[in-house]
Amino acid sequence: MELLIAPGDITATTADVVVNAANSTLLGGGGVDGAIHRRGGPEILAECRRLRETELPDGLPAGQAVATTAGRLPARWVVHTVGPVWAKTIDKSATLASCYRESLRVAAELGARSVAFPAISAGVYGWPMDDAARIAVTTCREVAAQGAGSVERVLFVPFGERAEAAFRAALDAPDATGAPAET
């Protein structure tokens, strides 16, 4: 699996799957979530409402993922995942890693070849950007090592120079085996 950086606006990114850093209601919000719902159009919200009425009456738990249409986005699907809110005294790293792992699992089940990720939890949820990037890259590398099904390419779509620098540093860091990054 190829890991790349494609900085900019995730709603303008061409990929089979665009991952939405959603809130648990799946009904839109601010940041990436709001942008995806606005640009993707009412089709995304309609499918999210159906999910809430059927499979997810209590909302989507943090660390889980679910797919909908991409509506008017330049993608086939949106995979919604709920990142954890960062807490100084509670380690929620496993939940953040689960967002990436579960999103890739759902994407592979859909037959997606390319997946675009925002920096999950690093916006309004307060996760420190360097750590969020490290967890994102490490988790995607682990999934790739275990076999990612149909997924051949992961695009990290950081917004802003600070986020881009954090993801570049994480990609440049050697993986757990000490091998250099293959970006």
DRENDRENTI-445160 format. One record per residue (C-alpha): residue number from 1; x, y, z; residue in one letter. Coordinates in nm, 2 decimals. Layout:
<recs>
{num: NUM&X: X&Y: Y&Z: Z&residuo: a}
...
</recs>
This chain:
<recs>
{num: 1&X: 0.00&Y: 0.00&Z: 0.00&residuo: m}
{num: 2&X: 0.14&Y: 0.34&Z: -0.10&residuo: e}
{num: 3&X: 0.12&Y: 0.62&Z: 0.15&residuo: l}
{num: 4&X: 0.12&Y: 0.97&Z: 0.01&residuo: l}
{num: 5&X: 0.05&Y: 1.33&Z: 0.12&residuo: i}
{num: 6&X: -0.19&Y: 1.54&Z: -0.08&residuo: a}
{num: 7&X: -0.23&Y: 1.86&Z: 0.12&residuo: p}
{num: 8&X: -0.54&Y: 2.08&Z: 0.07&residuo: g}
{num: 9&X: -0.91&Y: 2.05&Z: 0.06&residuo: d}
{num: 10&X: -1.03&Y: 1.69&Z: 0.12&residuo: i}
{num: 11&X: -1.36&Y: 1.77&Z: -0.05&residuo: t}
{num: 12&X: -1.18&Y: 1.83&Z: -0.37&residuo: a}
{num: 13&X: -0.96&Y: 1.52&Z: -0.35&residuo: t}
{num: 14&X: -1.02&Y: 1.25&Z: -0.60&residuo: t}
{num: 15&X: -1.02&Y: 0.90&Z: -0.44&residuo: a}
{num: 16&X: -1.26&Y: 0.60&Z: -0.42&residuo: d}
{num: 17&X: -1.32&Y: 0.68&Z: -0.06&residuo: v}
{num: 18&X: -1.30&Y: 1.01&Z: 0.13&residuo: v}
{num: 19&X: -1.29&Y: 0.96&Z: 0.51&residuo: v}
{num: 20&X: -1.51&Y: 1.20&Z: 0.71&residuo: n}
{num: 21&X: -1.40&Y: 1.29&Z: 1.06&residuo: a}
{num: 22&X: -1.76&Y: 1.28&Z: 1.17&residuo: a}
{num: 23&X: -1.94&Y: 1.33&Z: 1.50&residuo: n}
{num: 24&X: -2.14&Y: 1.05&Z: 1.64&residuo: s}
{num: 25&X: -2.47&Y: 1.18&Z: 1.52&residuo: t}
{num: 26&X: -2.36&Y: 1.15&Z: 1.15&residuo: l}
{num: 27&X: -2.58&Y: 1.45&Z: 1.08&residuo: l}
{num: 28&X: -2.30&Y: 1.70&Z: 0.99&residuo: g}
{num: 29&X: -2.12&Y: 1.95&Z: 1.20&residuo: g}
{num: 30&X: -1.82&Y: 2.17&Z: 1.17&residuo: g}
{num: 31&X: -1.47&Y: 2.13&Z: 1.02&residuo: g}
{num: 32&X: -1.42&Y: 1.84&Z: 0.78&residuo: v}
{num: 33&X: -1.76&Y: 1.70&Z: 0.87&residuo: d}
{num: 34&X: -1.94&Y: 2.01&Z: 0.77&residuo: g}
{num: 35&X: -1.74&Y: 2.06&Z: 0.46&residuo: a}
{num: 36&X: -1.80&Y: 1.71&Z: 0.34&residuo: i}
{num: 37&X: -2.18&Y: 1.74&Z: 0.40&residuo: h}
{num: 38&X: -2.19&Y: 2.08&Z: 0.23&residuo: r}
{num: 39&X: -1.99&Y: 1.99&Z: -0.08&residuo: r}
{num: 40&X: -2.13&Y: 1.63&Z: -0.10&residuo: g}
{num: 41&X: -2.49&Y: 1.75&Z: -0.10&residuo: g}
{num: 42&X: -2.81&Y: 1.61&Z: 0.06&residuo: p}
{num: 43&X: -2.75&Y: 1.25&Z: -0.06&residuo: e}
{num: 44&X: -2.49&Y: 1.20&Z: 0.21&residuo: i}
{num: 45&X: -2.72&Y: 1.34&Z: 0.49&residuo: l}
{num: 46&X: -3.01&Y: 1.13&Z: 0.36&residuo: a}
{num: 47&X: -2.80&Y: 0.81&Z: 0.39&residuo: e}
{num: 48&X: -2.67&Y: 0.91&Z: 0.73&residuo: c}
{num: 49&X: -3.03&Y: 0.96&Z: 0.85&residuo: r}
{num: 50&X: -3.13&Y: 0.62&Z: 0.72&residuo: r}
{num: 51&X: -2.83&Y: 0.47&Z: 0.92&residuo: l}
{num: 52&X: -2.95&Y: 0.65&Z: 1.23&residuo: r}
{num: 53&X: -3.30&Y: 0.52&Z: 1.19&residuo: e}
{num: 54&X: -3.19&Y: 0.16&Z: 1.13&residuo: t}
{num: 55&X: -2.84&Y: 0.03&Z: 1.22&residuo: e}
{num: 56&X: -2.71&Y: 0.32&Z: 1.44&residuo: l}
{num: 57&X: -3.00&Y: 0.46&Z: 1.65&residuo: p}
{num: 58&X: -2.76&Y: 0.57&Z: 1.92&residuo: d}
{num: 59&X: -2.50&Y: 0.71&Z: 1.67&residuo: g}
{num: 60&X: -2.17&Y: 0.59&Z: 1.56&residuo: l}
{num: 61&X: -1.93&Y: 0.50&Z: 1.84&residuo: p}
{num: 62&X: -1.58&Y: 0.65&Z: 1.84&residuo: a}
{num: 63&X: -1.33&Y: 0.43&Z: 1.66&residuo: g}
{num: 64&X: -1.59&Y: 0.27&Z: 1.43&residuo: q}
{num: 65&X: -1.66&Y: 0.34&Z: 1.06&residuo: a}
{num: 66&X: -1.95&Y: 0.32&Z: 0.83&residuo: v}
{num: 67&X: -1.99&Y: 0.40&Z: 0.46&residuo: a}
{num: 68&X: -2.24&Y: 0.62&Z: 0.26&residuo: t}
{num: 69&X: -2.26&Y: 0.76&Z: -0.09&residuo: t}
{num: 70&X: -2.02&Y: 1.04&Z: -0.17&residuo: a}
{num: 71&X: -2.29&Y: 1.25&Z: -0.32&residuo: g}
{num: 72&X: -2.14&Y: 1.52&Z: -0.53&residuo: r}
{num: 73&X: -1.78&Y: 1.47&Z: -0.41&residuo: l}
{num: 74&X: -1.52&Y: 1.34&Z: -0.65&residuo: p}
{num: 75&X: -1.53&Y: 1.00&Z: -0.48&residuo: a}
{num: 76&X: -1.75&Y: 0.69&Z: -0.48&residuo: r}
{num: 77&X: -1.80&Y: 0.67&Z: -0.11&residuo: w}
{num: 78&X: -1.76&Y: 0.85&Z: 0.22&residuo: v}
{num: 79&X: -1.65&Y: 0.65&Z: 0.51&residuo: v}
{num: 80&X: -1.75&Y: 0.82&Z: 0.83&residuo: h}
{num: 81&X: -1.55&Y: 0.76&Z: 1.14&residuo: t}
{num: 82&X: -1.57&Y: 0.93&Z: 1.49&residuo: v}
{num: 83&X: -1.24&Y: 1.02&Z: 1.64&residuo: g}
{num: 84&X: -1.19&Y: 1.05&Z: 2.01&residuo: p}
{num: 85&X: -1.16&Y: 1.39&Z: 2.19&residuo: v}
{num: 86&X: -0.80&Y: 1.42&Z: 2.31&residuo: w}
{num: 87&X: -0.76&Y: 1.42&Z: 2.69&residuo: a}
{num: 88&X: -0.44&Y: 1.50&Z: 2.87&residuo: k}
{num: 89&X: -0.50&Y: 1.24&Z: 3.14&residuo: t}
{num: 90&X: -0.66&Y: 0.95&Z: 2.94&residuo: i}
{num: 91&X: -0.48&Y: 0.77&Z: 2.66&residuo: d}
{num: 92&X: -0.72&Y: 0.73&Z: 2.37&residuo: k}
{num: 93&X: -0.46&Y: 0.64&Z: 2.11&residuo: s}
{num: 94&X: -0.61&Y: 0.30&Z: 2.05&residuo: a}
{num: 95&X: -0.94&Y: 0.46&Z: 1.96&residuo: t}
{num: 96&X: -0.78&Y: 0.70&Z: 1.72&residuo: l}
{num: 97&X: -0.58&Y: 0.41&Z: 1.56&residuo: a}
{num: 98&X: -0.91&Y: 0.22&Z: 1.53&residuo: s}
{num: 99&X: -1.06&Y: 0.50&Z: 1.32&residuo: c}
{num: 100&X: -0.79&Y: 0.45&Z: 1.06&residuo: y}
{num: 101&X: -0.80&Y: 0.07&Z: 1.08&residuo: r}
{num: 102&X: -1.18&Y: 0.05&Z: 1.06&residuo: e}
{num: 103&X: -1.20&Y: 0.30&Z: 0.78&residuo: s}
{num: 104&X: -0.95&Y: 0.09&Z: 0.58&residuo: l}
{num: 105&X: -1.15&Y: -0.22&Z: 0.66&residuo: r}
{num: 106&X: -1.47&Y: -0.07&Z: 0.54&residuo: v}
{num: 107&X: -1.30&Y: 0.07&Z: 0.23&residuo: a}
{num: 108&X: -1.16&Y: -0.27&Z: 0.14&residuo: a}
{num: 109&X: -1.51&Y: -0.43&Z: 0.19&residuo: e}
{num: 110&X: -1.63&Y: -0.18&Z: -0.07&residuo: l}
{num: 111&X: -1.35&Y: -0.27&Z: -0.31&residuo: g}
{num: 112&X: -1.19&Y: 0.07&Z: -0.29&residuo: a}
{num: 113&X: -0.84&Y: 0.11&Z: -0.43&residuo: r}
{num: 114&X: -0.77&Y: 0.46&Z: -0.29&residuo: s}
{num: 115&X: -0.86&Y: 0.63&Z: 0.04&residuo: v}
{num: 116&X: -0.82&Y: 0.99&Z: 0.14&residuo: a}
{num: 117&X: -0.79&Y: 1.07&Z: 0.51&residuo: f}
{num: 118&X: -0.81&Y: 1.40&Z: 0.70&residuo: p}
{num: 119&X: -0.62&Y: 1.44&Z: 1.02&residuo: a}
{num: 120&X: -0.88&Y: 1.27&Z: 1.24&residuo: i}
{num: 121&X: -0.93&Y: 1.43&Z: 1.59&residuo: s}
{num: 122&X: -0.66&Y: 1.69&Z: 1.52&residuo: a}
{num: 123&X: -0.90&Y: 1.98&Z: 1.47&residuo: g}
{num: 124&X: -1.18&Y: 2.07&Z: 1.72&residuo: v}
{num: 125&X: -1.12&Y: 1.74&Z: 1.91&residuo: y}
{num: 126&X: -0.78&Y: 1.88&Z: 2.02&residuo: g}
{num: 127&X: -0.55&Y: 1.60&Z: 1.94&residuo: w}
{num: 128&X: -0.19&Y: 1.73&Z: 1.91&residuo: p}
{num: 129&X: -0.11&Y: 1.73&Z: 1.53&residuo: m}
{num: 130&X: 0.23&Y: 1.56&Z: 1.56&residuo: d}
{num: 131&X: 0.09&Y: 1.27&Z: 1.76&residuo: d}
{num: 132&X: -0.23&Y: 1.25&Z: 1.54&residuo: a}
{num: 133&X: 0.00&Y: 1.22&Z: 1.23&residuo: a}
{num: 134&X: 0.22&Y: 0.96&Z: 1.39&residuo: r}
{num: 135&X: -0.08&Y: 0.74&Z: 1.49&residuo: i}
{num: 136&X: -0.23&Y: 0.78&Z: 1.14&residuo: a}
{num: 137&X: 0.08&Y: 0.68&Z: 0.96&residuo: v}
{num: 138&X: 0.18&Y: 0.40&Z: 1.20&residuo: t}
{num: 139&X: -0.17&Y: 0.25&Z: 1.18&residuo: t}
{num: 140&X: -0.19&Y: 0.26&Z: 0.80&residuo: c}
{num: 141&X: 0.16&Y: 0.10&Z: 0.78&residuo: r}
{num: 142&X: 0.04&Y: -0.18&Z: 1.02&residuo: e}
{num: 143&X: -0.27&Y: -0.24&Z: 0.81&residuo: v}
{num: 144&X: -0.06&Y: -0.25&Z: 0.49&residuo: a}
{num: 145&X: 0.18&Y: -0.51&Z: 0.65&residuo: a}
{num: 146&X: -0.12&Y: -0.73&Z: 0.74&residuo: q}
{num: 147&X: -0.28&Y: -0.69&Z: 0.40&residuo: g}
{num: 148&X: -0.51&Y: -0.41&Z: 0.31&residuo: a}
{num: 149&X: -0.74&Y: -0.60&Z: 0.07&residuo: g}
{num: 150&X: -0.82&Y: -0.38&Z: -0.24&residuo: s}
{num: 151&X: -0.67&Y: -0.06&Z: -0.09&residuo: v}
{num: 152&X: -0.36&Y: 0.03&Z: -0.29&residuo: e}
{num: 153&X: -0.31&Y: 0.39&Z: -0.20&residuo: r}
{num: 154&X: -0.37&Y: 0.61&Z: 0.11&residuo: v}
{num: 155&X: -0.37&Y: 0.98&Z: 0.07&residuo: l}
{num: 156&X: -0.33&Y: 1.19&Z: 0.38&residuo: f}
{num: 157&X: -0.49&Y: 1.53&Z: 0.32&residuo: v}
{num: 158&X: -0.36&Y: 1.76&Z: 0.58&residuo: p}
{num: 159&X: -0.50&Y: 2.11&Z: 0.59&residuo: f}
{num: 160&X: -0.24&Y: 2.38&Z: 0.65&residuo: g}
{num: 161&X: 0.13&Y: 2.40&Z: 0.67&residuo: e}
{num: 162&X: 0.16&Y: 2.27&Z: 1.03&residuo: r}
{num: 163&X: -0.05&Y: 1.97&Z: 0.95&residuo: a}
{num: 164&X: 0.14&Y: 1.90&Z: 0.63&residuo: e}
{num: 165&X: 0.48&Y: 1.92&Z: 0.82&residuo: a}
{num: 166&X: 0.35&Y: 1.68&Z: 1.08&residuo: a}
{num: 167&X: 0.24&Y: 1.42&Z: 0.82&residuo: f}
{num: 168&X: 0.57&Y: 1.46&Z: 0.63&residuo: r}
{num: 169&X: 0.77&Y: 1.40&Z: 0.94&residuo: a}
{num: 170&X: 0.56&Y: 1.09&Z: 1.03&residuo: a}
{num: 171&X: 0.60&Y: 0.95&Z: 0.68&residuo: l}
{num: 172&X: 0.97&Y: 1.02&Z: 0.68&residuo: d}
{num: 173&X: 1.01&Y: 0.83&Z: 1.01&residuo: a}
{num: 174&X: 1.12&Y: 0.47&Z: 0.98&residuo: p}
{num: 175&X: 0.85&Y: 0.20&Z: 1.04&residuo: d}
{num: 176&X: 0.85&Y: -0.04&Z: 1.33&residuo: a}
{num: 177&X: 1.10&Y: -0.26&Z: 1.15&residuo: t}
{num: 178&X: 1.34&Y: 0.03&Z: 1.11&residuo: g}
{num: 179&X: 1.29&Y: 0.03&Z: 0.73&residuo: a}
{num: 180&X: 1.27&Y: 0.37&Z: 0.57&residuo: p}
{num: 181&X: 0.93&Y: 0.51&Z: 0.47&residuo: a}
{num: 182&X: 0.81&Y: 0.40&Z: 0.13&residuo: e}
{num: 183&X: 0.63&Y: 0.71&Z: 0.01&residuo: t}
</recs>
